[in-house]
Amino acid sequence: MNTLEKITKNLENFSKSERKVAEVIIASPQTAIHSSIAALAKLADVSEPTVNRFCRRLDTKGFPDFKLHLAQSLANGTPYVNRHVDEEDGPEAYTSKIFESSMASLEAAKNSLDPNAVNRAVDLLTQAKKISFFGLGASASVAQDALNKFFRFNVPVSYFDDVVMMRMSCIVATEEDVIILISHTGRTKAMIDIAILAQQNDSTVIGITSKDSPLAKECNLVLSMDVPEDTDVYMPMASRIAQMALIDVLATGFTLRRGEKFRENLRKVKQSLKDSRTDKAL
């Protein structure tokens, strides 16, 4: 049962103020998706805590998480494309749905990410003698993006999307290396084996993966985000975008931790690329 169905079915079970929120959402779900909690509370003539209480009644973690589930319930979905897209959708409709879904997913991911885990990951990365990013399938593009971010940071960095190369890299790794494994599901057997191999060589293993997954259990540190996405059926989109945003978070933390002198070096790298580009059009 999707979120809209739950609201409709339980309409009589809500309190008087919660029912006002439900009626506003049923009347215009798209408005609710695009509203802030303050705006929705005003439309329903209730308080913001009432809106939050209503969201939790529907087994969501709060208003941002509720909006994500509401967006996902607006369409049945077309398998192997995106769960929000209908067969009859035209370019305007499916473009809007993909962007709205991505924005809602990023908000949910941000709210579920543990800042303490991020801080610990930045500690480990800034102390590492070498950093490696591993990813397979859709996560391979995220690992490669991480390489593009980190290779300019004056620390040896590598990226592999091949299991044999990952294994060889782990075998020659040391206790001063940090290996980041990227897997949304955390159930890919090859990645679990790689984590175990890296641990056997005393490397520090950071998993960007689902909480409590088999891969997470083999990592020294886990960065998990709540991004609802059925990667067994649908083409992964939201999870990849959230992972890339997390890589940007880690790169930013690394840059800030290294101080002003380090940022000056980055500025010089940026300036060195200036002559490789044409002037901006007037």
C-alpha positions, 0 to 999 in steps of 0.5 A: 500500500503506497502513501496516498492509499494509507492516507485515504484508508486511515482518514477516519482514524486521524485526529481532527487536526491530522485529518486537515493535513490529510485532506490537503494532501489528498486534494493536491499531492503535488502541492504537498511535495513542493511545500515546506513544512511551514507552508503545508501547516498553513494550508491545513491551518494546523501547527508544524508539530501536527504535520510532523506527528501526521508524518510519523503516523504513516511510518515515516521518519519526518516531513522530508521522508514523508515527501519522498514516499509521497512522490514515489506513490504518485505513479506505479512506475515503469520497470527498468526505467524509474518507478515514478514514470508512467508509460504515457508520460511525455518529456515534460512529465518524466523530466519533472518526475525524475528531478523531483524524485532525485531532489526528494531522495537527496533530502532523505539521504542528507537527513539520514547521514551521520555527521560523526561518521562523516567526520571520522571518515575525513579523519581517516582520509586525511591521515592515509598514505594512499586512498583507493575507491572501488565500485562495480556496476552503477557504483563504478561511476561513483568511484571514478568520480571520487578519483577525479575529486581526490587525485589533485589532493597531493596523496596517491589515489586509485580507482578500480572497477575490476575485481582482479585489480581490486584483489591485487591492490588489496594484497599490496596494501598496508595498514596506512592505506584507506580503501573505500568500497561503494555498493548501494545494496551491500550484497555483491559477493565480490565486494564483500570478499574484497572487504575481507581481503583488505582487512586481512592486510590491515588496511582501513575499509570504509563502506559507502553502503546500506546499514547492516548489509553484509558488506557493512559488517566487513568494514571498519567504518560505514557511511550509510544513507536511506535512499529507497530504491529497488535496484533488483528491479529498477535502473539505479538513479537516486542511489548513484546521485546520493553517493556522488553527493557524499563523495563531494562531502568527503572531498570538501571535508578533506580540503577544509581539514588540510587548511589554507595552504592546501587550498592555495595549492588547489587554486594553483591547479585550477589556474593552470587549467585556465589556458586550456579553455576558450574564453566565455562567450559574451 
